[in-house]
Amino acid sequence: MRRFFQQLFHSFPIQLLLLHLRSNLLLLSLWVVLLLMMSGSLGRRLGLQYLFLDPEYLGEVNFLSFYIVGMALGGFFMSWNLTTYLLTAQYFPFLASLTRPFSKFSINNLLLPLAFGGFYLLLIGYFQNHYQELSLAQNAWHLLALVLGSLTLVVGYSVYFNFTNRDISYYQRKQFPPNQVNLHIPPGHRRADLDYLKQDRNRLKVWTYLGENLRPRLVRSVAHYESRMLLNIFKQNHLNALALQLISMMLLLLLGYLVDWEIFRIPAGASIIILFSLLIAFIGALTYWFAAWRAFVILLLLFGINYITSFGIFNHPNAAYGLNYEGERAEYSYDRLQQICYEDQLDKDLAATQEILATRIGQMSSGNSKPKIVFLCASGGGLKAATWSTHVLQSADSLSQGRLFDHTVLMTGASGGMLGLAYQRELYRLNKENRNEVYRQEYRDRISLDLLNSIAFTLVANDLFVPWRRFEYGGHHYFRDRGYVLEEQLNENTEGILDRPLAAYRQEEISGEVPLLYLSPAIVNDGRQMIISPQGVSFMMLPPVGFEQPKAYEIDAVDFRWLLGKQGADSLRFLTALRMNATYPYVLPTVHLPTQPTIALVDAGFRDNYGIQSATRFIQVYQDWIKKNTSGVILVQITSSERFESIPASDAHGIVESLFNPLGIAGKVLEVQELQHDNTLSFINDLLGPDHFELIRFIYRPTNDKKLEASVSFHLTQQEKQDVLEALSLPANQESMRRLLESLGTVE
């Protein structure tokens, strides 16, 4: 038994694994991160695990979608083998004496890929069976697709090396003179020790290795071989490995140019795996060339790239499509923001918006009584929020016989929630003669269509390697990136009805044809809100009392059209405005505006994820008019997440974990907003009076028995979508619906 364990310990697969644990921890960390994503331990709230466990391609989860992910996984395995072969082959000189040395190395390097792949298959099988409730045959079909996809890439790589790599027999036939052989193993800096290779021992003692038939074979001595011949074998194999990685990268770049074709928008999970394959190759190359200096070189590269890309020729920031970046830039300073307090524009905007309210209210059929007006506030939350806000608005408006939308004067919110409200508003405008057309299930299906596949693939194939590609919009040229691709995908999903300039909505809002809609992305530079509307909204820039005492109160918002009027604010693409309002960091690029200094915009959720701040300020500004001309305000809050979550304990932490415990509140942005918003809503209740203000909330909660909550992502699985739709039948939401219909005076 002892002899068996000794032989096992000194086998090539075990020695390779031990070498990786000793020398390649940075590479191994990529396996760990990928595994954490697949299992849901990392990014569960964002739904990262679903990208791997339930991949979608061309709108469907099927054999082909799993096959594509399998191909990406096979490429990841081979990238690992190629990289580790470059880094570790010199530790095992006996490889050079074997036929097809890389193939044998890959077989003996399978412990980690097999363990990883096996665990991944178990995760998929459990998820598909337990949560998707697929039959055993369907589950097996998907798993088979993944395995076949992986084998396709592995076999393809193997065939390439079988025809291009040279082994010991080739060099024995050629009998190269010693003076024709370089003593190095280029490319790279590693110098081979000829005396070492001639010795009949290995730096890492290996007794056996696995052959292609998976049977153990004894390691032979290499002392009798000409050392220069062995070096040539390693040299030629290394060059082939590097050539293949270069070819793979060129193919990826080519696909980046084809992302506009739907067929090339591979599953997001496959794109992430490809990204990790590239990271393995990149880290391996740095290690191969710089060895112990790799950490320093990585830091140097980061600083160098940051410095180089600060220059215009290499700097490709995302832009707001429709704005002019070539001419004069708008001044952005606090002094200029304060100018609005002293301009006539403020009074003009107040009067114009009041006239819009009067027109909108005049169209409400309320007999001789004053109507109630509705403010719709939708929270962020990716496609979950978009689907939820669409479903709630469709259902409530249908049940209220059209009164909900007709009584709505303002829509506010963040991210996905506003995608749903904006889409529904446009559908109402286009189908005003046939309101029932708006309630079709097709529109819920369309707003829930995937947006993430194109974003993820563009990030890997375009943004990292060819960020200089351009396109033309409105007479201006902009860089193509994942922001552009998101807009094009959303435009395709919604059949092009939202592809309009901002100004196209001005007259429709003035005539009362549609309610006002405010988008409010956050400004990275100073944390203020950027209020985007086709109307003048200078009165939203600070509390009403601030205009009477301009220097006593801080300006906390900016009127987009007032600031960027000369830069073409009216020509802003409305799809871009929606994207700016939903710019989740890293998933989408930060939007830079033509100002001096340049300011950048991110997701509205960082300041107001629920739209409450914008709605309550509007109410505060027009409180007197509302009291005089309406019978009250109904604020409908459509929230895509639980308001009150479980409270985690702060005790029983180790000393290291305790160091980070005080920072936990920094990740509670949304919870802090909820507390602040409740305080603001209570203030509005006191301002209007309890008889003239009603707060009605529709809150998504998981309805499935497994309490699997839909993720905050631009990808929604069919099961998640179904769960979102069924949440409206929960008792709390049914009670909210009853109250809403009663407040609108609808007879059930």
Secondary structure, DSSP 8 states (H G I E B T S, - for coil): -HHHHHHHHTBHHHHHHHHHHHH-HHHHHHHHHHHHHHHTSSSTTTTHHHHHHS--BTTB-SHHHHHHHHHHHHHHHHHHHHHHHHHHGGG-GGGGGSSSHHHHHHHHT-HHHHHHHHHHHHHHHHHHHHTS---HHHHHHHHHHHHHHHHHHHHHHHHHHHHH---HHHHHHH---GGGS-SB-SSSS-B--HHHHHSSS-SS---EEE-TTS-EEE----TTS-HHHHHHHHHHHHHHHHHHHHHHHHHHHHHHTTTTSGGG---HHHHHHHHHHHHHHHHHHHHHHHGGGHHHHHHHHHHHHHHHTTSTTT---EE-TTS--SS--EE--HHHHHHGGGSTHHHHHHHHHHHHHHHHHHTS--TTS--EEEEEEE---HHHHHHHHHHHHHHHHHHTTTHHHHHEEEEEE-HHHHHHHHHHHHHHHHTTT-GGGGG-HHHHHHHTS--HHHHHHHIIIIITT-TT-EEEETTEEEE-SHHHHHHHHHHHHTTTTT--BGGGGHHHHHTTSS-EE-B--EETTT--EEEB-SS--GGGSS-HHHHHSTTTS---EEEHHHHHGGGTGGG-BHHHHHHHHT--BTTB--EE-SEES--EEE-THHHHTTSHHHHHHHHHHTHHHHHHH-SEEEEEEEESS-SS-------S--HHHHHHGGGGGGG-HHHHHHHHHHHHHHHHHHHH-TTSEEEEEEE----STT-----SBS---HHHHHHHHHGGGSHHHHHHHHHHHHHTT---
